[in-house]
Amino acid sequence: MSLAVDGFKSSALLVQIDEHLNSISDAERQEQVKKVRVFQFNVKNNAGQTATWTFDLKTGNGAMHKGTVAGRKPDITIDVKDDDFVALAEGKANGQKLFMTGKIKVKGAIMMATKLDSVLNAAKAKTGFKAKL
């Protein structure tokens, strides 16, 4: 099942993260699973539509899913506009500034967002996008 969602620039970034996870060794995946749990991204595009992706690294080797995952309550939920998410991933925006100005809304284990940064930075090396939370 494809993770891409038409009309969302950020879906390409999330596909790249998933491709990165699928390209690393089981040992590297297990290391990432130790750092991060379940993240839910609610991304709103310029047309006012919202798409949801769940980054589930709670068990096994971890996976990215389009939508929510039954039986998995997110440890952290991030609400962000599509353009802000892309700018963040490309290193053109600062996550703390976006959070402080209300452009990113975080529910749940807020400190866990810093652990997601390590996963995104690992993906950055192989996929070419920049990520900084």
MARRO-384120 format. One record per residue (C-alpha): residue in three letters; residue number from 1; x, y, z. Coordinates in Angstrom, 1 decimal. Layout:
N
<site res="ALA" n="NUM" u="X" v="Y" w="Z"/>
...
//
This chain:
133
<site res="MET" n="1" u="0.0" v="0.0" w="0.0"/>
<site res="SER" n="2" u="1.4" v="3.3" w="-1.0"/>
<site res="LEU" n="3" u="2.0" v="6.1" w="1.6"/>
<site res="ALA" n="4" u="1.6" v="8.8" w="-1.0"/>
<site res="VAL" n="5" u="-1.4" v="11.1" w="-0.8"/>
<site res="ASP" n="6" u="-2.2" v="13.4" w="-3.7"/>
<site res="GLY" n="7" u="-2.2" v="17.0" w="-2.9"/>
<site res="PHE" n="8" u="0.3" v="16.7" w="0.0"/>
<site res="LYS" n="9" u="4.0" v="17.7" w="-0.6"/>
<site res="SER" n="10" u="4.9" v="16.0" w="2.7"/>
<site res="SER" n="11" u="3.8" v="12.6" w="1.6"/>
<site res="ALA" n="12" u="6.9" v="12.3" w="-0.6"/>
<site res="LEU" n="13" u="9.1" v="12.9" w="2.6"/>
<site res="LEU" n="14" u="7.2" v="10.3" w="4.5"/>
<site res="VAL" n="15" u="7.6" v="7.8" w="1.6"/>
<site res="GLN" n="16" u="11.4" v="8.5" w="1.8"/>
<site res="ILE" n="17" u="11.5" v="7.8" w="5.5"/>
<site res="ASP" n="18" u="9.7" v="4.6" w="4.9"/>
<site res="GLU" n="19" u="12.1" v="3.7" w="2.1"/>
<site res="HIS" n="20" u="15.0" v="4.4" w="4.4"/>
<site res="LEU" n="21" u="13.6" v="2.2" w="7.1"/>
<site res="ASN" n="22" u="13.2" v="-0.6" w="4.6"/>
<site res="SER" n="23" u="16.8" v="-0.2" w="3.3"/>
<site res="ILE" n="24" u="18.6" v="-0.5" w="6.7"/>
<site res="SER" n="25" u="19.7" v="-3.6" w="8.5"/>
<site res="ASP" n="26" u="17.5" v="-5.3" w="11.1"/>
<site res="ALA" n="27" u="20.0" v="-4.2" w="13.7"/>
<site res="GLU" n="28" u="19.8" v="-0.6" w="12.7"/>
<site res="ARG" n="29" u="16.0" v="-0.8" w="12.6"/>
<site res="GLN" n="30" u="16.0" v="-2.3" w="16.1"/>
<site res="GLU" n="31" u="18.1" v="0.6" w="17.3"/>
<site res="GLN" n="32" u="15.6" v="3.1" w="15.9"/>
<site res="VAL" n="33" u="12.7" v="1.2" w="17.5"/>
<site res="LYS" n="34" u="14.4" v="1.7" w="20.9"/>
<site res="LYS" n="35" u="14.5" v="5.4" w="20.4"/>
<site res="VAL" n="36" u="11.0" v="6.2" w="19.1"/>
<site res="ARG" n="37" u="7.5" v="4.8" w="19.8"/>
<site res="VAL" n="38" u="4.3" v="5.7" w="17.9"/>
<site res="PHE" n="39" u="4.0" v="9.1" w="16.2"/>
<site res="GLN" n="40" u="0.9" v="10.3" w="14.4"/>
<site res="PHE" n="41" u="1.3" v="13.1" w="11.9"/>
<site res="ASN" n="42" u="-1.9" v="15.0" w="11.0"/>
<site res="VAL" n="43" u="-0.9" v="17.2" w="8.0"/>
<site res="LYS" n="44" u="-3.2" v="19.9" w="6.6"/>
<site res="ASN" n="45" u="-2.6" v="21.0" w="3.0"/>
<site res="ASN" n="46" u="-3.4" v="24.4" w="1.4"/>
<site res="ALA" n="47" u="-6.8" v="23.1" w="0.2"/>
<site res="GLY" n="48" u="-7.8" v="22.5" w="3.9"/>
<site res="GLN" n="49" u="-7.7" v="18.7" w="3.6"/>
<site res="THR" n="50" u="-6.0" v="16.7" w="6.3"/>
<site res="ALA" n="51" u="-4.0" v="13.5" w="5.8"/>
<site res="THR" n="52" u="-2.8" v="11.3" w="8.6"/>
<site res="TRP" n="53" u="0.3" v="9.0" w="8.8"/>
<site res="THR" n="54" u="1.4" v="6.9" w="11.7"/>
<site res="PHE" n="55" u="5.1" v="6.2" w="12.3"/>
<site res="ASP" n="56" u="4.9" v="3.0" w="14.4"/>
<site res="LEU" n="57" u="8.2" v="2.1" w="15.9"/>
<site res="LYS" n="58" u="6.8" v="0.5" w="19.1"/>
<site res="THR" n="59" u="7.3" v="-3.1" w="18.2"/>
<site res="GLY" n="60" u="9.1" v="-5.2" w="15.6"/>
<site res="ASN" n="61" u="11.2" v="-3.4" w="13.0"/>
<site res="GLY" n="62" u="8.8" v="-0.5" w="12.8"/>
<site res="ALA" n="63" u="6.8" v="0.8" w="9.9"/>
<site res="MET" n="64" u="5.2" v="3.9" w="8.4"/>
<site res="HIS" n="65" u="1.4" v="3.7" w="7.8"/>
<site res="LYS" n="66" u="-1.1" v="5.9" w="5.9"/>
<site res="GLY" n="67" u="-3.9" v="6.7" w="8.4"/>
<site res="THR" n="68" u="-4.1" v="5.5" w="11.9"/>
<site res="VAL" n="69" u="-3.2" v="2.0" w="13.1"/>
<site res="ALA" n="70" u="-5.9" v="0.0" w="14.9"/>
<site res="GLY" n="71" u="-4.9" v="-0.9" w="18.5"/>
<site res="ARG" n="72" u="-2.0" v="1.6" w="18.5"/>
<site res="LYS" n="73" u="-2.5" v="4.8" w="20.5"/>
<site res="PRO" n="74" u="0.1" v="7.3" w="19.4"/>
<site res="ASP" n="75" u="2.6" v="8.4" w="22.1"/>
<site res="ILE" n="76" u="2.8" v="11.7" w="20.3"/>
<site res="THR" n="77" u="0.5" v="13.4" w="17.8"/>
<site res="ILE" n="78" u="1.8" v="16.2" w="15.7"/>
<site res="ASP" n="79" u="-0.5" v="18.6" w="13.8"/>
<site res="VAL" n="80" u="1.2" v="20.6" w="11.2"/>
<site res="LYS" n="81" u="0.6" v="22.4" w="7.8"/>
<site res="ASP" n="82" u="2.0" v="20.7" w="4.8"/>
<site res="ASP" n="83" u="4.3" v="23.5" w="3.8"/>
<site res="ASP" n="84" u="5.6" v="23.8" w="7.4"/>
<site res="PHE" n="85" u="6.4" v="20.1" w="7.6"/>
<site res="VAL" n="86" u="8.3" v="20.2" w="4.3"/>
<site res="ALA" n="87" u="10.2" v="23.3" w="5.4"/>
<site res="LEU" n="88" u="11.1" v="21.5" w="8.7"/>
<site res="ALA" n="89" u="12.2" v="18.4" w="6.9"/>
<site res="GLU" n="90" u="14.3" v="20.3" w="4.5"/>
<site res="GLY" n="91" u="16.0" v="22.3" w="7.3"/>
<site res="LYS" n="92" u="14.5" v="25.6" w="6.2"/>
<site res="ALA" n="93" u="12.4" v="25.9" w="9.4"/>
<site res="ASN" n="94" u="13.2" v="25.4" w="13.0"/>
<site res="GLY" n="95" u="10.9" v="23.0" w="14.9"/>
<site res="GLN" n="96" u="11.1" v="24.9" w="18.2"/>
<site res="LYS" n="97" u="10.2" v="28.1" w="16.5"/>
<site res="LEU" n="98" u="7.3" v="26.4" w="14.7"/>
<site res="PHE" n="99" u="6.1" v="25.0" w="18.0"/>
<site res="MET" n="100" u="6.5" v="28.3" w="19.9"/>
<site res="THR" n="101" u="4.5" v="30.2" w="17.2"/>
<site res="GLY" n="102" u="1.7" v="27.6" w="17.2"/>
<site res="LYS" n="103" u="2.5" v="26.3" w="13.7"/>
<site res="ILE" n="104" u="3.2" v="22.8" w="15.0"/>
<site res="LYS" n="105" u="0.8" v="21.5" w="17.7"/>
<site res="VAL" n="106" u="2.0" v="18.5" w="19.7"/>
<site res="LYS" n="107" u="0.0" v="16.3" w="22.0"/>
<site res="GLY" n="108" u="1.3" v="13.6" w="24.2"/>
<site res="ALA" n="109" u="4.9" v="13.0" w="25.1"/>
<site res="ILE" n="110" u="6.4" v="16.2" w="23.8"/>
<site res="MET" n="111" u="10.0" v="15.4" w="24.8"/>
<site res="MET" n="112" u="9.7" v="12.3" w="22.5"/>
<site res="ALA" n="113" u="9.8" v="14.6" w="19.5"/>
<site res="THR" n="114" u="13.5" v="15.0" w="20.0"/>
<site res="LYS" n="115" u="14.0" v="11.3" w="19.6"/>
<site res="LEU" n="116" u="12.2" v="11.4" w="16.2"/>
<site res="ASP" n="117" u="14.9" v="13.8" w="15.1"/>
<site res="SER" n="118" u="17.5" v="10.9" w="15.2"/>
<site res="VAL" n="119" u="15.3" v="8.8" w="12.9"/>
<site res="LEU" n="120" u="14.8" v="11.7" w="10.5"/>
<site res="ASN" n="121" u="18.5" v="12.5" w="10.5"/>
<site res="ALA" n="122" u="19.4" v="8.9" w="9.7"/>
<site res="ALA" n="123" u="17.0" v="8.9" w="6.8"/>
<site res="LYS" n="124" u="18.4" v="12.3" w="5.6"/>
<site res="ALA" n="125" u="21.8" v="10.7" w="4.9"/>
<site res="LYS" n="126" u="20.3" v="8.2" w="2.5"/>
<site res="THR" n="127" u="17.4" v="10.1" w="1.0"/>
<site res="GLY" n="128" u="18.9" v="13.6" w="0.7"/>
<site res="PHE" n="129" u="16.2" v="15.5" w="2.6"/>
<site res="LYS" n="130" u="17.1" v="17.5" w="5.7"/>
<site res="ALA" n="131" u="15.3" v="17.0" w="9.0"/>
<site res="LYS" n="132" u="15.6" v="19.0" w="12.1"/>
<site res="LEU" n="133" u="13.1" v="18.9" w="15.0"/>
//
